[in-house]
């Protein structure tokens, strides 16, 4: 049982600040309105708090490369949003498959590694970077899970999220007092990548302060960018826009909570390695998490799992690990209970699936198998068996 808290003598007081049972906009309240009216009101309130910046309409996409790799048709894409560098992305689908495919927006993790974005969950032609090899072995069973899902019969889009990969802040973009004399000399070297990741981690507090001063929030920015990527995926003629899912591990799970909770174009969603309660963050685990996580004012409206629950009755899966040091077991259990109550209240118990695994923070092969089977059930691949033997 977790007892010690991060706030010491202030913990008991801080715990009383949160609503004792359910937030003002919770479906679990006895006076909650009917489902459709509740979703509309609660989403409106969360969107108000998120203060999403304007990102325009669907961006104009440029195809930078097109080739076949390990039985997949690969397109390296990019687009320009109204702010920041061009967004790089990769689109994957099986070769020689006609017609439209179900689509998945695969959301990469945070992992304290901002130099890489989408490259953390794909495998493209050429040699994998040594740090990508290490990352995929540690968290993904030594493979790019986006490739494995595409080989199963899906059209998969993976893009660099806000401040990752192509969207990262570079040393030359900021005053020297911030860059502290750093320069990119051989940016793909492991040494420089590690140095950049350490620097970018330190810059999170600066970025969070600046976003608040701009009148927006970190969840608002990344969710708005993810919606533009969803626009790109849904607009493709080879994608069935009525059968689109999303999912990811860790930071990708966090992004799933907001995107799937707020956008009903996501017909099926899986959240891996990112599910607990605001109280768990508040008292025990906020020190383990990125500034990306926090939405000021939201805990008074909805508990954290209820943001994902805003998609009820659409199919939702949560995958958690008992030894994941980013959360307490009590927090993960309580989040599951909350989501079960939300889905039960909507009469959609069979559309919510939660699974627990032994081990730490990961989306390993058994977990991927369960996530892929969940997507198969609800949005279904166009082929019964994978067209290739991709396993890496």
N, C-alpha and C positions, 0 to 999 in steps of 0.2 A: 504494500500500500504506500503510495507516494505521500510524504508528509512535509519535508523541508521545501520551502519555496524561495524563489530568487529575491523576494522583496523583504525578507527577514521580518522585523516587527511590523512592517506595513502590509504584509500579505493578507492578514485577516480583514483589515480595513478595505484593501483593494478588491478582495473577493466579493464584498458587499455592494460594490459599485454596479456590477453586472446585474441584469434582471435575475431574480431568484429562481424563476421557473422558465419562462419563455419570453422572448423579446416582443416589442410592440407589434411587429409585423409577422409573427410566427403563426403558421398554420396549426400549431399545437395548442393555441389559445382556445378556450371554450367559446369565446365570442368571435372567432375567426369567421370571415365571410365565406360563401361558397367558393369552391376551388378556382374557377376561372376568374372571379373577381379578386380573390386573394392573390393569385399569380400576378395579375395586372398591377395591383396596388403595391405588393411587396417588391416586384421588379422595378417599378417606378421609383420607389424609395432607394433601393440599392443603386440604381443608375444615377440618381441624383447625388448620392454620396461619392460615387466613382468619378463624377465630373470628367467624363471622357473628352479628350481633345478632339478637334475636328481632323479627320483623316481622309475626307473626301469620299468619293464613290470608288467602285472597283478600279484598282490601278491598271494602267496599261502595262501588259506583260511583254518582256523581251525574252526570246529564246536565245541563250548564249551558247548552248551546245546541245547536240542530240546524238545519242549513240545507244548501242545495246551492250549490256553487261550482265553476266550470270543469268541469262534468260529473261532479263527485264529490259523494257524500253525505258530509257532514261532521258529526261530533259533537264538541263541546268537552266534555271530561269532567274530573272531579276525584275524588280519593279521599283519605282520611286514614289515614296509617300511624301506628303507635304513638308516633312521635316526629317533631317538626318540623312545619312548615306543611303545608297540603294540597298534594298533588301534582296539578298540572295536566297534562292530556294531550289529544291530538287523535286521533280515529279517522277514517280515510278509506277509502272504497270507491266503486266506480263506481255511478252511479245506474242504476236500471232493470235491475239484474242480480239474478236470482232464485237461491235456493239458497245453499249454503255456498261460501265462497271460501278459497283458501289464505291464510294469514296471515303477516305479517312484522312483527316488532318492530324498528322503525327506531331506531337508537341515535345520538343527537346527539354531536357532537364536544366537545372541551374548548376548544381554540383560545385559551386565556387570556381567555375571555369568559364569565364566570359570570353576568352579568346576564341573558343569554339562555340558554335551554336548547333545548327542542324547536322553538322558533321559528326556529332556525338552519337547519333542514332541511325546513320546510314552507312553504307559502304559503297564508295564510288570506284571507278576504274583507277588503277595506279596503287601505289603503296600507301597503306594507312599510316598516319602519323604515329610515332611511338606512344605519345600520350593518349591518342584515341584508342590504340590497342589496349593500353592499361585501363582506360575508362570503361570500354566495352566488356573487358574481362571481369572487372570488378562489379559492374552493375547490370549487364545485359547478357550474361552467358556467352560472351565472346562473339557477339554478332551485332550487325546493324538490324534492329528489330523492324525498322521501316521496310527494309528489303524483304525480310522474311514474310511480312504481312502482304506486300505487293505480290510476291510469288504465290500466295494463297488465292489470288484472284481479285485483288483490290487495286484501285487507283489511289495512290498515296502521295500526298503533298507534305513536304517538310520545309519550313522556312526559318530563317534566323529571327529570333525574338528581339524585342527592344533591349539594346545594349549588349547583344551577343553576336559573335562572328562578324559578319559584314555590317551589323548595326552597332558595333561597339564604339565607344569613345576612344580616340587615339591620342597619344601624348601631344601631337602637334595641334590638336583641336583646343587645347586648354592653356591658360597662362602657365608660365614656368613655375610659379609658386605652387601650382597644383601638380604639374608634371615632375617637378623636382629634378630637372636636368635629364630626365630619361629621353631616349631617342630610339626609334626602330632602326636597327642595323641589320639584323638577320631575324626578322619577326617569327619565322617558322621554326627556329631552333628551339629545342625543348627548354633551354635555359631562359630565353626571352619570353616564351609562352608562360612559364611558371612565374617569372617576374611580373609580367603583365597581369596575370590572374590575381596575384597578391595586391598589386596596386589597385586594380578594379574593385576588389573586395573592400579596400579601405575607402574607395570613392562612393560606396553605396550611401553612406550617411549624407555626403554632400549632394548627391543626386536627389535623395528623398527630400531634403530640405528645399532644394530648388523647385521640385515638382509641387510641393505644398505652397511655396511662394507664388507659383504660377497659377494656383487655383485648380490644380488637377491632382491626381493620385497615381501611384505606381500601378495598382490594378487597373485603373482606368486607361492608362497608356498601353499596357501590354494586351489588354482585352480588345481595345480598339484596333490594334495592329493585327491581332489574331482574326478579328472579324473581316478585315480586308483580305487576308489570306484565304479565309473561308469563301469570300466572294469569288476569288480566283478559281478555287477548286470547283465550286458549284456551277460556274459559268462554262466549264469545259464541255465540249460536245461528247466526249468519251466518258463522262461521269453522270450517273443517275443522281440528280440533286435531291430526289426524295429518299435516297438511301445513303446518307452521309453520317459518319461518326467521327469521334475524336478521342484522344487519350494520350497519356504520357506518365512518366515517373517523376516524382519529386517536384521540381519546378514545373514540369509538364503536367503533373497532377494538379498543382495549384492553378495553372492556366485552364485546365479542364473544368475545375470547379466554377470559375467565372464564365468562361465561354459557353459551356454546356448548360449552366444554370440560367443564362440570360438570352440564349439564342436557340429557338426551337428548330432551326435548320439542322441541328445536331440530333439525329434520330436515335443514336446509341452512343454512350460515353463510358469510358473506363478511366478511373482515377487510381493510380498506383502510388503508394508511398507518400501520400499527403492528405491524411484525414484525421482530424481530432477536433477539439472544441476550443473556443476562445479562452475559456478558463485554463485549459492546459497550456496554451501559449502564454497567458497572462502570468501565471504563477510558477510555471516549471520550465517551459521550453522556448521562450522567445529568443533567448541568447543563441539558440542553434539555428535560427532562421534568418533569411534574407528580408530586407525592407520591402521586397516585392509583396510580401504576405499581407501587409496590414492596411486596412481600410478604416480610417477614423470614423467613428459613429456607428459603424455596422453592427457591433456587438449589442447595441441597444435595440436593434431591429430584428436581427436573425442571428442564431448561433452559426458558427462557421459551416457545419455540414448542411444547414438549411439553405445556404446559397446554392449549393449543388441541387438541393431538393426543390428549388424553384422550377426545375424541369419536369417534375412529376406530372403526369404518369409515364413520361417517356423512359425507356429502359436505361438503367444506370448500374454500373458495377464499381465496387470499391475493393481494392487489393491492399492489404496491410501486413506488416511483418512484426511479430511479437518482440523481437530484439532490436527493432529500429530505434536508434538512440535519439531521433528527432522528435519523438512523441512518447508519452507515457502509455502503458497498456490500458490504464483507466480511461485516458482521454480517447483512445481509439475505440474502446468498448462503448463509451457513452455516445460517440459520434454515430456508431452503428445503430444504437438504440434510437437515437433521434431520427435518423433517416428511415428506419423501419416504421416508426410511428407516423412519419409524414406520408410514406407510401401506403400504409394501412388506412390512414384517414381518407386517402383518395381512392381506396378500393383497388390498389394496384400492387399488392404485395409481391406478385409473381414477376414484376418488372424491376425489382431491386435485388441485387446479388452482392453479398459481402463475403469475402474470403480472407482467412488469416493463415499465415505461413510462418515457419520457423526461420530464423536468420535475421540479418540486418537489412539495411536500406538497399533495395534492389528491385529489378524487374527481370528475374532470371528466366530460364527456359520453361520451367513448369508454370510460372506465373504468366508468361507470354502465351503458353498453350491455353490457359484458362481465359485470358483476355481475348484471344483470337476466336475461341469457341463462342464466347459471348457475342462478339460482333457477327459471327456466322449466323447465330440464332436470330438476331434482330434485323440485320440489314443484308446478310447473306451474300457470299461470293457468287460470281457467275460460273465458276467451275467447281466441280466437286472435290478435286484433288489439286494440290499445287502443280503447276506446269513444269517446275524444275525441281532439282534436288537441293536447293539452296539450304545450307545449314550454318554458315559462318555468321 
